[in-house]
Amino acid sequence: MFFPPLIFLLMLVFLVIALILLPFLLVGMMGSAFLKLGLPPTTMFWLLILTLLGSMINIPIREIESQHLVKDQMVSFFGMRYRAPQVLRTHKTVLAINVGGAVVPLLLSIYLLSKMGVTLGLVLVVGLVTLVANRLARPVQGLGIALPGLIPPLVAVLGTYLFCPPELRAPVAYIAGTMGILVGADLLNLKEIGKLGAPVASIGGAGTFDAIFLSGIIAVLLS
């Protein structure tokens, strides 16, 4: 299933932000924290691009019975806009997993964990972001679960400064920002999906993708 999680203009803005970071990564002004974990700065840039491109790919997992399906109309949430995709079947919500917003962050988080290990600070920050994301998440008719894009990444940054040593702040901010959002906003609210009439509800897709992408950007800035 191919469709963007945000309107084209916002996707373009995210691409421009990633491109602005590229020169700083190339000259070594950013990315040193990830380099110590075996990820060259340019690799982090391409992972951000892969996250952005992969956000348009949604892998169906299952179907959920739904009523009053919302189809092919613009949905607004927290100042963002999203067009509900057209579907062929009625009265069913397709639950999918977004490649850029869930698969890529999960694989990168697993890699970072294999290099740095699980620390008490990491557990505390992930728990903090999960709690905040869960409290902020709101069910939106025709969309699924949504939350403000900037608050969870900032909470991840604050948590790393409180609980983590400087050399671990960037990778912990990425892991906590992405995994905390996926668990707190998406996974813990799956029971709400069938009530919202969304044609497609994507884990890590529309509603949460902006927060996940910004978590990656902020982690790179921290590095």
PyMOL commands that set and color helices and strands:
alter all, ss='L'
color gray80, all
select helices_A, chain A and resi 8-26+32-35+41-54+99-116+120-136+151-163+166-195+209-222
alter helices_A, ss='H'
color red, helices_A
select strands_A, chain A and resi 58-65+74-77+80-83+92-98+138-140+144-146+200-203
alter strands_A, ss='S'
color yellow, strands_A
deselect
rebuild
show_as cartoon
